[in-house]
Amino acid sequence: MSAAIRHLDTLHPLAALDDATLFVQAAFLGGRWITSETTVAVTDPATGETLGFIPALTGDDTGRAIDAAEAALPAWRALLPQERARILKRWNDLILASREDLALLMTLEQGKPLAESRGEIDYAASFVDYYAEEARRIAVEGLTSHLPNAQMTLSRVPLGVVGLVTPWNFPAAMLTRKAAAALAAGCTTVAHPSSETPFSALALAALAERAGMPAGVFNVVTGNAATIVGRLCEDSRVRAMSFTGSTEIGRLIAAQAAPTVKRLIMELGGHAPLMIFADSDLDRAVDIAMDAKFATSGQDCLAANRIYVERSIYEPFLAAFKARIEALAVGPGLDASTEIGPLMHARAIAKVEAQVHDAVG
């Protein structure tokens, strides 16, 4: 893995990592760190500076990751649930032990304030801890038979290789939520993180390797989403796809996965309302509205896109909400005083500018 680690200038923010080996510029296939001549640049949204590069892997590379996951499946599936749980517990412990480094990586590649990144690392670890416990509870159930003098049992068995496609707004938590559930059940995984925030996923892969995850059980493929996800969808050995992202892309994945009749688990776009009634505690309502609207700089599928306020408290709510918004500290995520970090990329900026123009003319 050392060849994939960038030499860091002592003035570079990444030089603050306690464990520099968590900054990996390589994909993880079959227990090996893979580089390529063709790469994708990853930038810091706060500065526009290049943080590093990831391999732009191909459809054939994705096929090799599926090969590795399929080859690892029999042994992983055959492990006692308690042993899978122990490996997941070690992964959880390593994530928490590396909390500060993982949060720094996330803030640099995603832009969210460091306090939010720390919170996401805790959130990410909680999924691993939860599913480590659930691994022990995959039980055989007895069912009442429709036939006389007969017994029926229901056994849950691992589905197989699972494809995981994760977004850039929660690059750690969305990966562990998907991966830990599949791994606890005895499935093997091939993950594709967003090319805008891949370093969080690669650091988690490094920690999974240290936790004793067998080669091929957890793979991370970087590069062009259409190429990689298309290959995952068309391969019949991939039995399920888990995707978090836009409704538009979700429809494309559903269509591509249909010929092989995959199971689909999708969290798609939302248009969430927040309703505030006259009997609400006004200060509490403003606190909730601030969290609902401005977490991750508003780049959150759960963000409140519409706020409905009962008429009798509309004016006082609006005044209090406006004052809180005007007081928000905007800046780089590494600045301790920052409450709102940068938007992710130029497309996001253009979208917000268009929405503001549409709203105020």
N, C-alpha and C positions, 0 to 999 in steps of 0.2 A: 504493500500500500504506500510505501514511502515515496515511490516515483510519482504518485498522484497528488502529493501534498506540495502546495505552492510555497516557495521561499518567501517569507514575510518580512518586509521592511519593519524596523522597530517602531516607526511612526504610524504604521498602518493600523486601523482599529482592530483588525484580526489578530494583531500581535498580542492583544490583551487576553487571548484564549489561554487558559491554564493548560489545556491539552490540545496542542496544535494538530494532532492527528485526527481530530474530529472534523477538520476542514478538508474534505476529500473532493478532488476533481476527477472522479472516476465512477463508472456505474458498477453495480454489484451483481454478478451473474454466477450462479453455481458455486458460491463461496470464493470467487475470485474478483479482484478489482480490475475493471476493463477500461482502457482508454481508446481513443480513436484519433485519426489525423484530422477529421472534421469535427469541429467543436461549436458550441453555442456559448456566447458571452452572457454572464449574469451580472447585472448592475445593481448598485445601491440606489434605490429610488429617491433617497434624500439628496444625493449629490450627483447622480448620473455617472459616477465613476464605476469602472469595471471591477467587480470583486474577484472574479475568476472565470473559469471555463468548464463546461461539462461535455462529455462525449455526445456527439449527435449519432446515436446508434440507428441501425437500419432495421427493416422488417426481418431480415435474416438473423440479426442479433437478437431480436425479440423472440424469434423461433428458438434460438439456443437457450434463452432464459426459460421458455416453456419446457424445452427438453429437460433442463436441470430440475425444474419444479416437478415434472412428471416422474423423473428418476428418483427424486427424494421422497415422493409421496408414500410408497409402501412402508418404508421404515418409520417415517414420521407418524403415519396413521396407526402403525402397530405399537407405538410407544404407549405405555400406561398413561392415562390422563394425568395422574399425579406427576409424572416426569415432565410432560409438556407444561404443566402448571409451574414446576420448579424453574424451568428455563424462562418462562414468561416472568416469574417473580424476580429472577436475576436481572432480566432486561429492565423491569420497572425500577429496581434499585439503582441500576447504572444510569438510567435516565435522570432520576432525582439527584444522584451524586454529581451529574454533569449539568445541572440546571442552569448555572450561570453561563457556561459556554454555549449551551443550546439556545438560550435566550439571546445572547449576543449575535450568534449566527442568524437567528430569525429576524432580529431588528435590522441587521445590515442588509439582508436580502429582501425583506418584506416591507420594512419601514415603520412598523407599529412601535409605539413607545416601549421602552425596555420593561416597564412594569407590566404592560399587557403581555409581552413575550414571556415573562416569568410565569404569569398566570396561565398562559397556554401550555407551557411545559408541564406544570402541575396537572392541568386538565388532560394532557396527552398521557401522562403516566397513569392517571386514574383509570383509563380504559384498559391498560395492560394489567393493572392490579385486579380490576373487576373480572376480566375474562380469565385471568389465571385461576381465580376461585371458581368461576363457572365451568372451567375445564373438568373439575372434579365431579360435577353434577350431571354429566351426560349419562343418563340412566336408561335402562330397559324398563318399559312399562307393560303391565298386564292389562289386557282389554277383555271385556265381556264378548264371548263368541256368539254368533248367530246360529251356530250348530250345536246340537246336544253332545255332551261328553267331550267337549273340545276346549282347548285353550288358545288364546291369541296373544302374541307379544309384539310390541313395537320397539324396534331397535333403531337408534339414530347412528348413522355411519357418516364419515367424512365424504363430502361431495366430490372433492378432487382439487384440481388446480383452479385458483380464483384470481381474476384480474382486478387490480385496484387502481383507480384513477382519481387523483387528489388535486384540490385547487390550491391557488396561491394565497388565499386569505388566511387559512389556518393550516399551514404546511406540516405541522407536527401532529396536532390533535386529530385531523381527519385521516391521517395515515394510521396512527395507532388504533383509532376506533375501528377501522376496517380490518387491519391486519391482525390485531389481537384476537378478534372474534373468530376469524377464519383459522388462525393458528391453534387456538384453544380447541376448536372442533376437530383438529387433525388434518385440515387442508393445508396445502402449500400455496404460495402466493407469488405473483409477479406484479410489482407496483410500478406505476408511471406517475412521478410527481410533475407538477407544473414546471416548465423550463424557466419560469421567472423566480421560483423559490425552491430549487432542488437541493440546496446544501443541508437543509433541515432533515430531509428524508435520508440523505446519504450519511449524515452523522448518526441518525437512528439505526441505520443498517450496520454501521461500524460497532455500535453498542450491542446490537443483536448478535453480531458475530462474537463479541467478547463474552456475551451471556451464555454462549454454547449452542446457539441456534445452528443445527447441522447445515452443511453446504446444500444449496438448492431449495431450502425450505422458504427462505425470504429473499427475493430478488428485487433489485431496483434498476429499471431501464430508463435511461435519460435520452432526450432528443425530441424530434418532431412528434407532436401528439397524434396527428392524423395517421402517420406511418405506424407508430407503435400501437395505438389503440385499435386501429384497423386490423393489425395482425392478431392482436388478442381476440378480437371479435370473431374473426374468420376461422380460428383454430378450434376444432371440435374438442380438443383435450382441455380447453379452458371451459369449465362447467358453469361458471357464474362470473358476472361483472358487477363490481360495486363502484359507483360513480357519484361524485359531488361536483356540481357545476351548473351551467345554464340549461334551461329547458330546451333550447335549440340544439345544443350538443347532445343532450339526453335523448332526444328524438333520433338523432343520427346513430347513436350507439344502439338504441333499441332496434332500429332497422338493420344495422350491420350484424347484430347478434341473433336476429330472427332465424336465419337459415340453419343455425346449429342449436336452436331452441335453448339458449342459455337462461339461467335464472338471472334476473336483474334486480339490483338493489340501488335505488337512485334517490338522491336528495337534490332537487332541482331548484330553479329560481322561485323566489317568493315575492309577495307584494303586501307585506304585513301591515295591518292597522294597529294603532294604539288608541284606546278609547279612555277618556278621562271624564268622570262624572262629577257632578256638583258636590257630592258628599265626600270626595277624595280629600286626603291631606295634601294641600297644595305643594308644600315643600317636597314631600315624598314623590308626588306626581312629576314634579320638575326633575328630580333626581332620576326617576325611572326613564323619563323622556330623553334625558341626556345620554344615559347608558344605551338606550334602545336605538338612538339615532347616530351616535358618534363613536361607538366602539369600533376599533379597526378603521378609524377615519371614515366610518359609515359604509365600509366595504364588507358587508356582512349579510348573508342571505336571510338572517333574522332581523335585520334593521327595520325600524318603523318607517315605512315610506309614506304613510298617511297618519296624521294625528287628528282625531276627532275630539273636540272639547265641548262639554255642555255649555250652552250659551251663557248661563248666569255666571260662570267663572272664566269665560273666554278671555276677557281683557286682563284680569290679574295674572292668569296663567301665561298669556302671551308676553306680558311685561317681564315676568320673572324668567321665563324661558329665554327671551331675547338677551336679558342681562347676563345670564350664564353663558350663552353662546359667545357674546362679545368678549367675555373674560377668558375664554379658552386660550391656552398658550400653544401656538402652532410652531413646530420646528422639527429638527432631526430627532429620530427616535432615541438616539444615544444621550441626548440632553435630558438630565434628570427632571427639568421643569416642564418638558413637553407633554402636552395632553393630546394633541392631534399631530400625527406624523404625516408624511407625504402620501399623496395618492400613488397607486402602484406604478402607473406608466402614463405615457402621453395620451393614450386612448381614453383612460379614465378621466384625465383632466379635460379633454375635449368634450366628453359626455356631460360632465358636471357643468361646464361652461354653457353648453347648449341648453341644459335644463334650467339654469339660472336665467338665461336670455328668454326662454319660453315663458318663465314665470313672471318676470318683471318687465320684459320688453326691451 
